C-alpha cells in the first residue's frame, strides 16, 4: 500500500471517529482489526496515540481553517449559548452560531463546548462569550442577537 493511500484511509477513519462519535478504543478491538485486515489488505491501522495526538488534531485544524474562511464572509450573526450541568454538577457552556453571508447564504455552525468553571453568573457567562468571539475572530458589532438557553432546575 502506498503512503498516500495509507494517509487517505487514516484520514477517512479519523473523520468517521470524529463525525460518528466512534470511540477510538475500537482501534484495539481484535474483531475490528481483523475486519479491517480482511477488507483492506496491506492497511496498517493507526494506534490510539496517533489517532488522538496526530490524526484528530489535524482534522480539527483543517476544519477550523475552513470555518474561519466562511466566518470572514458573514455579515451578521446570532449566537446561541447553552448552559447546563452534568449529573455530577460539572458546568458546561456550548456555542452555536447562525449567520448570513453577503450573498445571503445561511449557515449554522457549532463553535464549541467548554467546561464552565465557577458559577453560572452573568459575569462568567459574558467572559466565556467574549472569549469565544476572540477565539473565532468574530467582530462583536456583527452579532445581532445572543440567545441564552438555561434549563430550569430539576425539582427533587
Backbone torsions as a table, in degrees:
resi	resn	phi	psi	omega
1	UNK	NA	137.0	-179.5
2	UNK	-74.5	159.1	178.0
3	UNK	-62.5	-38.6	179.5
4	UNK	-63.8	-40.7	178.5
5	UNK	-66.2	-42.3	177.8
6	UNK	-58.7	-46.6	-179.8
7	UNK	-63.0	-40.8	-179.9
8	UNK	-63.1	-44.0	179.9
9	UNK	-68.9	-40.0	175.9
10	UNK	-57.7	-46.0	-179.3
11	UNK	-64.6	-44.4	177.8
12	UNK	-61.0	-40.6	177.3
13	UNK	-64.7	-40.9	177.3
14	UNK	-61.3	-43.3	177.5
15	UNK	-64.4	-38.1	177.5
16	UNK	-63.1	-43.6	178.5
17	UNK	-61.3	-46.0	-176.4
18	UNK	-69.9	-49.2	-174.1
19	UNK	-75.0	-36.2	-174.6
20	UNK	-100.3	7.3	177.4
21	UNK	55.4	43.6	177.9
22	UNK	-84.0	128.9	179.5
23	UNK	-65.1	137.0	-176.4
24	UNK	-71.8	-11.9	176.8
25	UNK	-70.8	-4.6	173.4
26	UNK	-60.3	-25.9	-180.0
27	UNK	-64.8	-19.1	178.8
28	UNK	-93.5	-13.3	-173.8
29	UNK	-73.8	125.1	-176.7
30	UNK	-58.2	-39.8	-178.2
31	UNK	-66.9	-38.0	177.4
32	UNK	-66.9	-43.0	179.5
33	UNK	-61.8	-41.0	178.9
34	UNK	-66.2	-41.7	-179.8
35	UNK	-62.5	-44.5	177.8
36	UNK	-62.9	-42.9	179.6
37	UNK	-59.9	-40.7	179.7
38	UNK	-71.9	-40.4	-175.1
39	UNK	-76.8	-35.0	-175.5
40	UNK	-132.3	78.1	-179.9
41	UNK	-56.9	135.8	178.8
42	UNK	91.6	-12.7	178.9
43	UNK	-81.4	132.3	178.0
44	UNK	-107.3	114.1	179.6
45	UNK	-59.6	140.5	175.4
46	UNK	-71.9	154.5	174.5
47	UNK	-76.8	167.7	-179.9
48	UNK	-60.8	-40.7	-179.0
49	UNK	-62.9	-42.4	179.2
50	UNK	-65.8	-40.4	177.9
51	UNK	-63.4	-47.0	-174.7
52	UNK	-70.6	-40.8	-170.6
53	UNK	-104.9	-7.0	180.0
54	UNK	-127.0	-60.5	-172.7
55	UNK	-66.4	-53.5	-178.4
56	UNK	-64.3	-43.7	175.7
57	UNK	-60.7	-35.5	176.5
58	UNK	-63.0	-39.9	178.4
59	UNK	-65.3	-43.6	178.3
60	UNK	-59.6	-46.0	-179.0
61	UNK	-61.5	-47.3	-179.6
62	UNK	-62.5	-45.0	-179.5
63	UNK	-64.8	-42.7	178.9
64	UNK	-61.6	-42.4	178.6
65	UNK	-60.8	-42.2	178.4
66	UNK	-63.9	-43.4	179.8
67	UNK	-65.6	-38.2	179.0
68	UNK	-61.1	-38.5	177.8
69	UNK	-65.7	-40.8	178.9
70	UNK	-66.5	-44.7	-178.5
71	UNK	-58.7	-35.5	179.8
72	UNK	-63.0	-21.0	-179.8
73	UNK	-87.9	-8.5	-176.0
74	UNK	-73.4	141.7	176.0
75	UNK	-105.9	-16.8	176.0
76	UNK	-157.6	153.7	-176.2
77	UNK	-132.4	150.5	161.4
78	UNK	-123.6	124.8	-179.7
79	UNK	-108.1	132.3	179.2
80	UNK	-114.3	123.3	178.0
81	UNK	-106.0	131.8	177.8
82	UNK	-122.2	122.4	-176.4
83	UNK	-119.4	134.7	179.4
84	UNK	-154.8	168.0	175.5
85	UNK	-122.9	142.4	176.8
86	UNK	-73.1	173.1	178.0
87	UNK	-59.9	-27.8	178.2
88	UNK	-91.3	16.4	175.0
89	UNK	64.1	33.8	171.9
90	UNK	-94.6	125.7	-176.0
91	UNK	-85.2	144.9	177.9
92	UNK	-135.6	153.0	173.5
93	UNK	-134.2	129.6	179.9
94	UNK	-115.7	151.4	-176.6
95	UNK	-128.8	125.8	171.0
96	UNK	-120.2	158.8	-177.8
97	UNK	-139.9	132.9	169.2
98	UNK	-111.7	134.7	-175.4
99	UNK	-150.8	165.1	-179.2
100	UNK	-132.3	140.0	177.2
101	UNK	-90.9	176.2	178.1
102	UNK	-61.0	-27.1	179.6
103	UNK	-96.4	16.7	175.4
104	UNK	65.8	28.1	171.7
105	UNK	-81.5	133.0	180.0
106	UNK	-97.0	143.4	178.6
107	UNK	-135.0	147.4	167.6
108	UNK	-124.9	123.1	-176.4
109	UNK	-125.0	139.4	169.5
110	UNK	-92.6	117.3	-175.1
111	UNK	-95.7	-14.4	175.5
112	UNK	146.2	169.3	174.1
113	UNK	-136.8	139.7	-177.6
114	UNK	-134.4	151.3	170.8
115	UNK	-72.3	133.7	-178.7
116	UNK	-102.6	113.0	-179.8
117	UNK	-84.9	135.8	178.3
118	UNK	88.3	-174.2	-177.6
119	UNK	-75.3	159.8	179.7
120	UNK	-85.6	57.4	179.4
121	UNK	-82.7	161.8	178.0
122	UNK	-58.0	-39.4	-179.7
123	UNK	-63.0	-45.9	-179.8
124	UNK	-68.0	-39.7	178.5
125	UNK	-63.8	-45.0	178.8
126	UNK	-62.0	-40.4	178.8
127	UNK	-61.5	-43.2	178.8
128	UNK	-65.5	-42.0	179.6
129	UNK	-62.3	-46.8	-179.8
130	UNK	-66.1	-34.5	176.3
131	UNK	-65.7	-39.4	177.0
132	UNK	-59.4	-46.4	179.4
133	UNK	-59.4	-41.6	177.8
134	UNK	-65.7	-44.9	-177.8
135	UNK	-59.7	-38.5	-177.8
136	UNK	-97.8	4.6	178.9
137	UNK	54.5	45.8	179.2
138	UNK	-95.5	127.8	178.2
139	UNK	-72.0	118.2	-176.2
140	UNK	-57.4	-30.4	-178.5
141	UNK	-67.7	-16.1	179.3
142	UNK	-88.4	-9.0	-178.7
143	UNK	-86.0	113.8	-177.3
144	UNK	-86.7	-37.9	-175.3
145	UNK	-139.0	139.1	170.5
146	UNK	-118.3	121.2	-178.8
147	UNK	-108.9	121.9	-177.7
148	UNK	-106.1	123.4	-179.7
149	UNK	-111.2	107.9	176.6
150	UNK	-123.5	118.2	179.4
151	UNK	-69.3	150.7	177.3
152	UNK	-67.7	155.9	178.5
153	UNK	-63.3	147.6	178.4
154	UNK	-78.0	127.5	175.9
155	UNK	-71.6	144.6	-178.8
156	UNK	-87.9	NA	NA
